[in-house]
Amino acid sequence: MYPSISTIPSPRPKASNTKTKKPMFPSLTYLHTTLLFIFIFTIPALLFFNNPSSSTPSCAATTSKTTTKRWPGDLLTTQFAWNHLSFMDKEAPPASLKIAVFSRKWPDSAAPGGMERHALTLHTALAHRGHRVHVFTSPPQQDPATTTTREGLTAPTGSASGYPQLHFHDGPPGRWRHNDAWAQFEEENRREPFDAVHSESVALPHWIARNVSNLAVSWHGIALESLQSSIYQDLARRPNEPMSPSFKESMSGVVIKILNEIRFFHSYAHHVAISDSSGEMLRDVYQIPSGRVHVILNGVDEEEFAPDVKLGKEFRAQHGVPQNASLVMGVSGRLVKDKGHPLLHEAFSKLMVKYPHVYLIVAGAGPWKQRYKDLGSRVIALGAISPAQLRSFYNSIDIFVNPTLRPQGLDLTLMEAMQCGKPILATRFPSIKGSIVVDDEFGHMFAPNVESLLEALEVVVKEGPERLAMRGRACREYASSMFTARKMALAYERLFLCIRNESFCKYPLR
């Protein structure tokens, strides 16, 4: 018998809604002082992440013998990604769990965001495993009686077998009201207590979370990461381009915001980092005890994302890529500045002059779409495409480019491309270098500037499609062992079991 879970106590009184005015910069001197503090604060952490003595194991499918030998088998003290471990892959769960999920939004559109897609993939996989998953989220844009499944179809929101049960609170579509969601949760929790509670980022605020002992929160972005991204975006501007007023404004009070975040993060019982470097950040900068930080890399649907040469050729023909194209590159996601599109736009415009038969397919919506179109017919800007079309897109390209300026981000697109057998060209950030491009065979990396990206693009062109295809096969093999929806779901399942009963915190399960 497993120990029963006591009823979760009611939240403390609501925090005051009074908003304090953000201080404005009195002078550029203060701005420079703040930036100096920022670099002093962040650079030591970044240097640590690039230290080769990091605890991340360099194995593909399971923990290496060397790592196993020095690791005592206590999951709560594990500092490497749980994806390296094997969890009862062919067996039914040792116990059926009732899991509560708090997510600001649930996919209900043709092109959902990355965090929404992650939540859908993870919790659908857990429901397929036989767990009773209840999702508390904001009202959808479409008919509330249905919601989008990972295949792009619709499924009933009730207790359909194999799918999470969705609880939409009242209010305008897409607007998150945590108090209403919490009230729904309490009602369901009184009916039968939940074994584990999962919050996607700060969907469940810290003043409620501090009273929930069986809670795990997955961090998809933190204030320090946003700050670093802003710094890299400013460093990417041209010499004669003035500093953005919004950048100056964002600097005011940002250090205080980070300090406040470091303090309130301790209110959450368990923390799931989605990259190895984020785990280090939570332990070393945010000072979360190691036993409460768990690294579980995201996964993608291994059945949906797979190599398909025929599908790729059809996609090329459909969108006007000529047969004499010497190389086809691809990028997908939001076409915004922090995703690095100013860098890619400028670098590829220069590459086109030297290599007349190289093409770029751009999948995504955003302010940079028209600018890509303006480069001419060799840049094919598709706009937003549905999840169902992504497999065709990945299979149509020779290499996937991710020029992100978000140092702690770990885009699902990287994993999707690798699952489809495509190598990676990505920014040399700790999150990507430490969790994705962990082997030189998986692709190329570059510093977050135009010159470094252009140099990497030229290397890729000179390698050619055949060499890139060899790299892609290595990527597919590694991704299949690390970045699948099943692998991710099994890791979360074990964490939730461990939260319910400490006997599941030992590895392997005896």
Residue, then its C-alpha position, 0 to 999 in steps of 0.5 A: m500500500y502507498p501512503s495516502i496523500s493528505t488534502i492540500p491546504s487552502p492558499r494563503p490570503k491573496a496578495s495585494n494587487t497594488k502595483t509599484k511604479k517601475p523606476m526609470f533610468p536617471s542617466l546612462t551612467y546608471l545604465h552602465t553600472t547596472l550592466l556591469f552588475i549584470f555581467i558580474f552576476t551572470i558570466p561566472a555562471l556561464l563559465f561554469f556551464n562550459n566547464p567540461s567537468s560538468s556532471t552531464p554524462s556523455c552517453a546516448a541511450t542510458t547512463s554510462k558505466t562510469t557515471t553509474k559507478r560514481w552515482p549512488g542511484d538516488l534520483l533526488t540527488t541526480q544532477f544529469a538529465w533523467n533522459h539518460l536512464s531507462f524507466m520501465d519502458k515495456e511495462a505498465p506503471p507500478a501505480s496509477l496516478k491522479i495528476a493535476v496540471f496547471s497550464r496557462k493555455w492549452p493548444d487550440s489553434a493551428a500553430p500553438g506555442g512551444m510550451e503549449r505543445h510540450a504540455l500537450t505531448l507530455h500529458t497526453a503521453l502520461a494519459h496514454r500510460g493509464h494515469r488520470v491527468h486533469v488539466f486546469t487551464s484558460p478557456p479556448q478560442q474555439d468550441p470549448a467542447t473540443t480541443t486540439t490533440r497532438e495530431g491536429l484533430t479534436a478530442p472531447t474535453g471530458s474523460a476520453s480514454g487516453y487523453p487528459q481531462l480538461h477543466f476550463h475556468d470561466g472568462p475570456p478565451g486565452r486569459w489565465r485566471h489562477n484563482d478560478a483554476w485553483a477553485q476548480f482544483e480544490e473541488e476535484n481534490r476534495r473529491e479524491p486527492f491528487d497524487a502529484v501537482h504539475s505547474e507549467s512555469v508560473a501558472l500556479p503562483h508562488w503564494i499558492a505553491r508554497n502550500v503544496s508539498n507534492l508539487a513539481v514546476s517545469w521552468h520554460g524560461i526565467a528572468l535571468e535568461s530573459l536578461q541575458s537574451s536582451i543583452y545578446q540582442d543589443l550586442a547584435r545591433r549595428p555600430n551606427e544603430p542607436m540603443s533601443p529605448s525599450f532595452k533601456e527601459s527593460m533594464s530598470g529594475v531588472v536586477i530587483k526582478i531577478l532577485n525577487e524571482i530567486r527568492f520566490f522560487h524556493s516556494y516550489a517543492h520540486h523544480v524541473a529544468i528542461s536543459d542541463s544548464s538550466g539545472e545548473m542555474l537553478r542550483d548555483v545561481y537561484q540556490i535551490p537545494s540539489g535534491r529539489v532540482h531535476v533535469i528532464l529534457n523535453g521530448v517530441d512525438e517519435e511517431e510524428f517526427a521521423p525521416d521520410v524522403k518522399l515526403g520531403k521531396e513532395f514538400r520541396a516541389q509544392h513550395g517551388v524549390p527547384q531540383n538544381a538546388s545545391l542545398v536547402m536550409g530551414v528555420s522554424g518558429r516565431l520570427v522575432k528578434d530574440k529568436g535571432h532572425p536579424l542575424l540569420h537574415e543578414a548572414f543569409s543575404k550575404l551567403m546568397v551572393k556567393y552561392p547562387h543555388v542555396y535555398l532557405i525555407v522559413a516556417g513561422a509567423g512574425p515581423w521578420k516574415q516580410r523581410y525574408k520575402d524581400l530577399g527574393s525567390r531563394v528564400i521561401a517564407l511559408g508563414a505559420i504552419s500546422p504541427a501536421q505540416l512540420r514533419s514535411f518541412y523538416n524532411s525537405i531540408d538538408i540542415f536545420v538552423n536555429p539562430t536563437l539569442r535566448p541562452q537558456g532556451l531549448d526549442l522543441t524544433l531542435m529535437e523535432a529536426m533531429q528526430c527527422g534525421k537532420p543535423i543542427l546549426a545553432t547558437r553556441f549557448p550552454s543549453i544547446k551545447g550541453s543538452i542537444v549538440v553534445d557531439d561534433e557529429f550532430g552539426h555546427m555551432f556559432a557565436p551569436n553574431v553575423e560574422s560567426l553565423l556566416e562562417a558556419l553557413e559557408v562551412v555547411v555549404k562546402e560540406g554538401p548534402e551527402r555529408l550532412a545526411m551522414r550527420g543527420r543519421a547520427c542525430r536521429e540515433y541520438a534523438s531516438s534515445m533521448f528526446t522522445a515523448r515516451k522517454m520524457a513521459l517515463a521520466y516525469e512519471r517516475l518523478f511523480l511516483c517519487i513525490r508520492n512514495e520515496s521508495f520510487c526515488k531509488y534507481p533501478l526500481r527493485 
